[in-house]
Amino acid sequence: MLESWWDVQNVASPSHTPDDYMEALARLHLTVTRAYKVNPDINFEIFIHKVDGLSDDHKIETQRDIHQRANDDLADAGLEKIHLSFYLTSIYDHSIFEAFSKVVQKLIPQLPTLENLLNIFISNSGIEKAFLFDVVSKIYIATDSTPVDMQTYELCCDMIDVVIDISCIYGLKDDGTGTPYDKESMAIIKLNNTTVLYLKEVTKFLALVCFVREESFERKGLIDYNFHCFRKAIQEVFEVRMKVVRSRKHQSHLQKNKRPTPNGTPRMPL
């Protein structure tokens, strides 16, 4: 079983709170040390779960205590090089999705490029905040450089739910065929605080969700033009990535075919 750790890049481990996390810490230490011995390149992401019943001060204190105890246990085992990342999560809000978003972003090699494209897009469009979402999981794979607050993230998730639900009712054909999310998917929601939520399809899996002031949204033509340029750039980024992956697979296939067979004769190319 431990051999499978070679193929793992990130490990997400839940740790329950508020009171009975000593046993969870012991299991966490056992998992981390065993995995690290097999693959030292694994990143460890720790979700401190069930924090919804705690006050803000107690949450911070609990996270600090778990962080300190976990690192002390690693130091006692001579494993100070292991880095643990901690996230406070709950099933009663969107903190679990935000935590997974941050974990997934660490696995995206194009993340700096995506963030730079979002920064260029919002600065030239008068947009306050923009997210690039995976529509199915509601994990944001990238955002611009401005800080993220939970309320903003929750509004984005709620908007995606509204778009998908309404599209499932009114967007399908009479025979039930079709998809609730396609290249024509778009939504505008005006809030009562002069803010506009604007959603546009980027790919069949991704959506751009923006926060725009009403006065800036009056220049919707400019925003749509910049979005067209942004979507084209995003598609080019992933096309380059796919070409690199295909090239690596081809090189690996060629090297595999060059290896001699057990009887010493070269392998025939497929």
N, C-alpha and C positions, 0 to 999 in steps of 0.2 A: 504493500500500500504506500509506503513512504517513497517509493520510486516515482510515483505520480507527482511529487512536489517539484520535480525538475521542470515540468511544463507550466508551473504556476508562477504568475507575476505578482498578484496581490492576494492577500488573505483577509477577509472581513470576518471578524469574530465578535459575537454579541456578549456583553457583560451586563448582568441584571443588577438593578439598584431598586430601592434605596439602601436596604440594610444587609442583605445576605449575599454580598459580592465577594466574600473571602474565598468561598469554594470556587466561584467562577474565576477568580484570579489564579488559583492553583491550576485549574484546567487550562487557562490561557497560557500560563508559563510553560506547561508541559507541551502544548501544541506549538508554541513559538520556538522553543528550543529544539524540538524534534525536526520541525520544518527547516529551521535555519541550518542544521547540520547537513541536511540533504541538498538544500539550495540556498546559499547565502544571499542571493539577489532578490529574494521575495520581499515585497513591501507589506507591512502588517497594518491593517486598519481596524481599530477597535470601536465598536458601537456600544455606548453605554445606554442601555435601553430602559424603558419604563420610568422616565424622569418626569412624566406629566404631573405627578402628584407632589413635586418638590417646588419650593420657592426658588427664585432666581439665584439668591445667595447660596442656598443649599445645593443647587445644581453645580455651581462653580466649585464649591468646597468639595463635593463628592468627586467631581472630575479630577480635581487637583490631587485628592487623596489616592484615587485609583491609579492615576498617572505616576505618582511618586512610588507607590508600593510595587507596581509592575516593573518600573525601572530599577528599583532597589533589588528586586529578585533577580533581574538579569545581571546586575552588577555583581551580586554575590556569586553568580554562576560564571563570572568572567566573560559575559557577553554584552559589554557596554556598547559595542558597535551597532547593535540592533536598534532600529528606530521604530517606535510605535506612534501611530497617529490616533487621536481619540475624538469621537463625535458623540454629542448628546442627542438621543433619538426617542421618538414616541410614535405610536400608531394613531394617536389622536390629533396629530397635525401633520404638516408636510416635512418635518425635520428628517424623517427617514429618507425621503426622496432627495432632499438637499445633500445629505451625507453621502448617498450613493452617487450623486452627481459629482461631488468632489473626488470620490474614489475613481470613478470612470474617467474623469479628465486626466488623471495621472497616467492612464493607459493610452491616451491619444497622442501620437507623435506630432500631429499637425496642430496641436492646441495653440502654440504661440501665433501661428499663421491665422487661425480662426479668430483669436482675440484681436489681432491687429486689423483684420478685415472688419470686424464689428466696430472697433474704435473709429476707423475711417468712415464707416457708414453713418454712425450716429452724429459724428462731428460735422458732416456735410449735409445732414438731413434735418437738423434741429430736433433730434430725438434724445430723450433723457436717459433711457435705459433700454437695452435690447438683450434678448436671450435666444440661443439656438437650441431648440428642444427636440428630443426624441419623442414623437407623438404618442407612441404606445406606452412607454414606461413613465413618461413625464419627468425624465431626467434631462437636465440641461447640460449639453456637452461643451458649451462655451458661452461666455458672456463678455461684455466690454469691461474696461478697467475700473469702472465706478463700483462702489461697494454694493453688495447684495443684502437686502433685508428680507426677513421671513414673510412679511405681509405682501411685498411685491411678488415674491416667488409663488405664494399661495394664489394670488390673483391670476397669474399666468396659468397655473395648473387648472384652476376653475374655468378659465376661458377655453382651454383645450377640451375639457370635458363637455362644455356647452356646445362647442363647434361639432364635436364627434356625435353627441347625442342628437342634435338637430339634424345633422347630415344623415344619420341612420334612419330618421323618420321621413325626411323630405328629399333627401339626395339620392336615394336608390330608385331604380326603375320599378315599374309595376310588378314585374315578375320577381323582384327581390334581388336581382343581379346588380352588379356595380360595386363601387367602393365608397365609403363615407368620407374618404380623404384622398384627394387627387390634385392635379396641377391647377385646378380652378378654385381650390379651397381658399377662402379669404373671409375674414370677419372683422367688424368694427364694433366696439363697445364703448359708449361714452359714460364715464362715471360722473358723479355729482360734485366732483372737486376740480372740474375743468381739465381732467386728464382723459385721454383717449387710449384705449387698448387696441392695437392693430396687429392682426395675425395674418401671415402669408405663408403659403406652401413654398418650401425650398427644394426638397426632394420628396420622394414617396414615403420617406421615413422622418424627415426633419421639417420643422416649422420655425419661422422667425416670429417672435412675439415682442412688440415694442410698446414703450410708454411714451406718449407724445402729448404735449400741451395743445389745447384746442387752437390757439393762435398759430402754432407751428403746423398743425394738421391742415390748415387752410392751404398750405402748399403741398397738397397730396400728390400732385403731378411730379414734383421734384423728388418726393420720397419714393414714389413708384419707380421713377427712372433710376435712382440710386440703388433701389432694391434689385432691379433687373441686373445691374452691374455686379452687385453683391452676390446674387444667386449664381451668375455665370462664373465668378471667381471661385465660389465654394465648389461648384461642380468640377472645375479644373483642378482644384486641390486634391479632391478625391480620385479623379482620373489619374493624376500623377502617382498617387499612392498605389492604385490598382496596377499600374504599369510596373512599378517597382516590385510589388508582390509577385506578379506573373513572371518577371525577369528572374527573381530569386528562385522561384519554383522550377523554372526552365533550367537554370544553372545547376540546381541540385539534382534534377533528373539526368542531366548530361553526365555529371560526376558519378552518379550511381551506376549508369550504364558503362562507364569506363572501368569500373572495378572488375578484376578477374573473377571468374567463377571458381568454385573449390577445386576443379580439375586443372586449373591454370589457363583455360582458354578465355579470351575476352568475351564480354557479353555482347550480344547482337543488339544494335539500337532498335528501339520500338517505333 
